[in-house]
Amino acid sequence: MSQWSKNNDVLGTTNRGNAIESGLCTLCRADCKGKCETWLSSLRGRQVLYPRDFGLVTAGSGNTSHVGVSYNSLRIQGSNYGAIGGGEKAACGDCLFTDVSLETTFGAEEKTTCRVPFMTGALGSTFIAAKYWDSFAVGGALVGIPIVVGENVVGVDRKSQLENGRISSAPELERRIDTYLRYQDGYGAIIVQLNVEDTRNGVAEYIAEKYGDKVIIELKWGQGAKNIGGEIEVKSLEYAKFLKERGYLVDPDPERPEVQEAFKTGAIHSFARHSRLGYTNLHSYDQVHENFMQAIAYLRKLGFKRITLKTGSYGMEALAMAIKFATEAKLDLLTMDGSGGGTGMSPWNMMESWGVPSILLHSKAHEYASILAANGHKVVDMSFAGGFAKCSNIFKALALGAPYTKMICMGRAMMIPGFLGSNIEGVLRPERREKVCGNWDSLPATVSELGTTAEEIFAGYHDVEKKVGKDEMKNIPYGAIAICTLVDKLSAGLQQLLAGARKFSINDIRREDIASANRETERETKIPFITDIQDETAKRILNS
């Protein structure tokens, strides 16, 4: 049973299923009719920052107790005077929260600039990622955030071609990259992830030749949802055979006669495609280090100027290795994904019980990064992932990892507006229902009460129209408009929290801007308990 509240009467939101720490449902459906906080924010934007029915209500926080160790057990500090940054407005006492700059950069030698410190999780070979890619990519490009093409996209593409064991044609990968690049305006980046199969298929060589330094390449060690590599479910016998021919493990084996017979009779309905585990032929720190550095050297030889690493919620040794190797290799970003986030197909018991929970993983990441910094190293820029959807927890994560953490990686939270916008577009533009993968025949009451046209429903519609122009607006997926609307809400909320801490640039956020709400959280995060912070200063004031 979830310990998080399923309903929020103040915002007028409710979860369809059990709520988790991020405020999302445990199981998030593409056809959901609402209305969790992220779902509603994808339509109404920054309006959802405030209690509903202003003028008729008063509202008070019910968050009075903090039990256990989680991001919800950290509190955000505020200040009643002063300002860090803010320029002339701060000097004359005329600052507003909208003066806070959320622009950030990451990178070792060649910087990547982002309008806001968000990025998507890896959207790979799951069918969800392929179906809604236009919404994800166009939305990400318009708001100026990086988007990650996940593992196995080339390998599972029936239209891709291999010659002599190497990719010679990859239409699905090209579609994903080109869609993002079409709307990119100098902010954000397209990142393509490599796993074992991608490396063997020559995906890096293909990208280097076709796109050069327009693409960031990412090595993958793992994710927070599972520790056995990527998986997808396949419901076609012929497709299952194709994937086995491509070199994947397919379970059960689609080439066995008894399996084929079971599929025909309906005893078996689907197959699972699995990726290989990485580094299974290595057995020591030195071997892993040597292999990793050789891989980076090879990618640089291919011409990649920007390289990143994604790792999962392994133990402390793997975490230290990731930070040390990424720092030594001068990588541009290291994304660390805590348990138990996930956007695709992961064994449920594994997702529930394996790995290091996000706040613990991220706390140790800061500790280990600080050790390297104390030894004179320029620590790799970091991104935290693993169950983020609320601007408050985004603030806390940036503060917890400061000054090393530059980005917050969000998986499901960035996918929800893509689903929702596509469903609305399928109703309002029925001729595009199949293309956008709309799941509704009519607007549910949760949407129609807001309006019956895109202009009425999406608070961010006209902002997008101003950016792309009225003529181009017809080509913008509604899912992309929903992403822009959600990001605007998250950005405004983050600006408000930063302004309350008297920080007028995202780069000025520090660990001193958060406090632990219980002693257990203090012990694990090394963030002081809330009433201990400034207690000595307070007593000096009283005794002065």
Sequence and secondary structure as in RCSB ss.txt:
>XXXX:A:sequence
MSQWSKNNDVLGTTNRGNAIESGLCTLCRADCKGKCETWLSSLRGRQVLYPRDFGLVTAGSGNTSHVGVSYNSLR
IQGSNYGAIGGGEKAACGDCLFTDVSLETTFGAEEKTTCRVPFMTGALGSTFIAAKYWDSFAVGGALVGIPIVVG
ENVVGVDRKSQLENGRISSAPELERRIDTYLRYQDGYGAIIVQLNVEDTRNGVAEYIAEKYGDKVIIELKWGQGA
KNIGGEIEVKSLEYAKFLKERGYLVDPDPERPEVQEAFKTGAIHSFARHSRLGYTNLHSYDQVHENFMQAIAYLR
KLGFKRITLKTGSYGMEALAMAIKFATEAKLDLLTMDGSGGGTGMSPWNMMESWGVPSILLHSKAHEYASILAAN
GHKVVDMSFAGGFAKCSNIFKALALGAPYTKMICMGRAMMIPGFLGSNIEGVLRPERREKVCGNWDSLPATVSEL
GTTAEEIFAGYHDVEKKVGKDEMKNIPYGAIAICTLVDKLSAGLQQLLAGARKFSINDIRREDIASANRETERET
KIPFITDIQDETAKRILNS
>XXXX:A:secstr
  SS SEETTTTEE SS B TTSSBSS  TT    SHHHHHHHHGGGGGS SSTTT           SSSGGGEE
E   SS  BS HHHHHTT   GGG B  EEE SSS EEESSSEEE EE SSHHHHHTHHHHHHHHHHHT  EEE 
TTTTTT TT EEETTEEEE HHHHHHHHHHHHH  SSS EEEEE HHHHHTTHHHHHHHHHGGGEEEEEE   SS
 SS  EEEE  HHHHHHHHHTT EEES TTSHHHHHHHHHTS   EEEE   TTTT  SHHHHHHHHHHHHHHHH
HHT S EEEEE S  HHHHHHHHHHHHHTT SEEEEE BT  SS   HHHHHHSS BHHHHHHHHHHHHHHHHHT
T     EEEESS  SHHHHHHHHHHTTTTEEEEEESHHHHHHHHHHHHHHHHHSGGGHHHHT   SS  HHHHTT
 SSHHHH TTHHHHHHHH HHHHTTS HHHHHHHHHHHHHHHHHHHHHHHTTB BGGG  GGGEEESSHHHHHHH
   BTTTTTHHHHHHHHH 
